[in-house]
Amino acid sequence: MFEIDKSAFGTFLAERRKEKGYTQKELADKLFISDKAVSKWERALSMPDISLLIPLAEILDVSVTELLEGRKLDYASKMDTEQVEVLVKKALTLSDDNPEKRKARLKKHIAVFGGCSFLALLETVAGIWLTSAAGSEGFSLNLLTMEGLSVGFGIYFWFFMKEKLPAYYDENEINSYSDGVFRMNIPGMHFNNNNWPHIISHLRIWAIITMVTIPFLCLLLSLIPFGFWGSFGIQNAILIGYLAGLFVPVWIAGRRCG
């Protein structure tokens, strides 16, 4: 693995900042970020976005190479090609994951989501056949609407949702997420790259679980004579559980890991 030594980076950053006579807030102001972000860098809790490396090095009067190495370098001896290669690979780890990882992740997502979608389709077809054979009224329209939402959200969560938030989410307390037509605003918690992996993991699991369970619930309501009010109450209970299963764990993950 080509990883930056966060501890060495943070220590070197703090030393250079103090040598230049800057407070954390003064350094942060020069980079147009919050002082909390600088504090996290110096405590080895996070790393700056790759786009900040050059301006940060210029402010501290060091080279980007020294910044990534976390130490002053002796330029009497030049770095050889192999050292430069390692350093470049270290820097690239600060940016998004590489194409190979994205390709492997996509294959995994296709297998998992595709398999669950196929199972949900089989359940739906079997349920329609059983209700037709039994002469019942058919599937609940409300539950089928939930199934459609689960499929639609599932496609977005599994294939289009960003794996990493922009750096400004880590530097500011933001409780909303927006990407195209998708909006998520949860009071009482803040999105950042510490809790984001847990949040998207839950959203993906929620999508596939609801996809494969709702057809069964549709069948249950169609074949068992609960009566109008009994069926109405059960549908409302399912709706409450459906929404709570989406938002409550997201809130808990956001609070716990934020």
N, C-alpha and C positions, 0 to 999 in steps of 0.2 A: 504494500500500500504506500502511495505517495501522499503523505499527510503533513500538513504544517504542524510544527510543535507549538500548540496554543500557549503553553506556559512560557516558553522562551519568547514567543512573539509578544505576549502581554507584558512580561518583565522588561523587555527591550523598549517597548512602546512607552511604558511609564517612565523609564529612565531618561529617554530622549525628550519626552514632554517636559519633565522637570528641569532638565538641562537647558531647555529653551525658555523656561520660565512661564510656561502655560499652565493654567488650571484645566481640569477636564472640560469645564464649560467653555473656556476660551478655545480649546482645540476643537470641540464639537461645533461651535459657532462658525469656525473657519471652514468646516466641512458641511455645514448646513444640516446637521443631525442633532440628536439630543445628547446631553452629557451622560445619560443612562447607557447609551450605546458604547461610549468610550470606556465607561466603568466596566461594562461586561467584557470588552476586549482585554482590558488590563488584568481582569480576574480570570481570564482564560475560559469564560463562559460562552463566548461566541467569537466569530471572526468578522471582519469588515467585508462588505460586498467587494467583489473584484474591481469594480469601477472606482472604488475609493483608494486603491493602493497607490496610484501615481500621485494624486494630490496630497495624500497623507505623507508619503515619502518626501515630497517637496517641502511641506510645512516643517517636518522634523529635520530637514537637511541631511537626509540619508538616501541611499539608493533603494530601489524596490527590492533588489537582491538582498541587501542587508536587512531590510524590513522582514522579508520572508524567512531569512535565516535566523533572525532574532539576535544578531550580533554584528559588531563592526568587522569588516573584512580587510585583510591585508592585500592591497592591490599590487604589491611587489610581485606576487605570483598570480598569474592569470588562471581563471577557472577553465578546466578542460571541457571538451564537448560533452562528456558523460555527466559532469556536474551540472552543466547548463540544462541538459535534458531532464535531469531529476528535478531541478528547480522549477522548470516550466510545468512539469506534470503536477508538482505541488500546488502551483498557482491555479491550475485548471480545476483542482478539486474544490476551490472556493466558488466556482460557478456551478451551473446546473449539471446534473449527471450526464455521463457521456452517451452517445448514440447506442452503444452496445447494451448498456443497462436499460435504456428506454425500450429497445427492441425486445429484450428478454422479459421486461415487465409487461409489455403489450401482449406477448404470447401467453403469459400466465393469466392476464385479465380476460383474454378471449376464451381461454379454456374454462375458467371459473364461471364467468358471466354467461358464456354460451351454453354451458352445461345446465346451469340453473334456469336459463330461459327455455331451453328445450324441455326440461322437466315441468316447468310451469305450463307450457303449451300442451303437453300430454295430459296434465291434470285437468286443464280447461276443456279439452276435447272430450276426455272421458266423462267429466262432470256433465257436459251438455248432453252427451249420449244417455247417461243414466237418468237425468231429469226428464228427458224426452220419453224414455222407455217407461218411466214411472208415472208419466202424465202430470207432472208437477208444473208449477207456474214458470219455472226457469230461474236462472241466476239473478241475484239482486243487482240492480243497476248501480246502486251506490258502491257495492263492493267491487264491481267490475271497473268502476271509475278509479277506485283506489289501486286496483291492479295496473291499470294504464299509467297512473302516476308513478307507481313503483318502477315500471319498465322504463318510462321516460327519464326519471331521475337516475335510475340505475345506469343507463347508457351514459349520462353526463358524468356521474360519480366515478365510473370505472374507466372511461376513455377520454374525457375532456377536462376533468378537474385538475388544476395545477398541483403538482407534487410539492412545490415550495412556494412560499409567499415572498413578495418583494421585501427588500431589506427594511423599508420604512415601517413595516408591521412590527418589527422587533424593536424599533427605536421610538415608537409611539404607542399609546394605548388606544387601539382601534377595536370597536366591538361590532363592526359590520364587514361583510365580504361581498364584493360585487364582481361578476365576471359575465359579460354579455347579458342575457336575459335572466340569469340566475342571481338572486339576492338572498343574503342571509344576515340578519341583524338580531343579535342575542344580547339583551341587557344583562349587566352583571358579570361579564367576562370579556376578555380581550384575545383576539387572534394573534398568534405569533408562530414562529417556526419551531417552538418547543411543543406546543399542543396541536399544531396542524396535522402531523402524521397520525395522531390518535383520532382526531376528528374525522379525517377522510376515511380512515379505516372503519370507523363506526358507520359512517354514511353508506359505505359500500356493503357492509354486512347487513345493515338494515334493509337495503334495497333488495338483496337476493332472498333474505328471509321472508319478507312480505310478499315477494313475487311467488314463492312456492307454497306459502300458507294460505293466502287469500282464496285461491281456487277451491281448496278444501273447505274453507268456511262458507263459501258460496254454495257448495254442494250440501253442506250440513243444513243451512237455512232453507234450501229448496226442498229437501226430502223430509225433514222433520216438521210436523205441524205445530209450530210454536204459537200460532195465532198471530193476528195483526200486531197487537201491542207487545207480545213477547218478541216477535221478529224485529219490531221497531226498536225495542230496548237493546236487543243484542247487537243490532247494527250500530247504534250509537256507542255502545261499549267498545265495539271493535274500532270505531272511528277514533275514540279517545285514546285507546291503546296504540293505534296506528300513529297518531300525532305525537303522543308522549314518547313512544319508542324512537321517534326521529329526533326530537329536540332535547329531551331530558338528558340522555347520555352525552350529547354534544356539549351541553352546559356543564355537566360534571367533569368531562375530559378537559374542557377549556379552563375551568377553575382549578382543577388539580394540577395540571401541567403548565399552566400559564405563569 
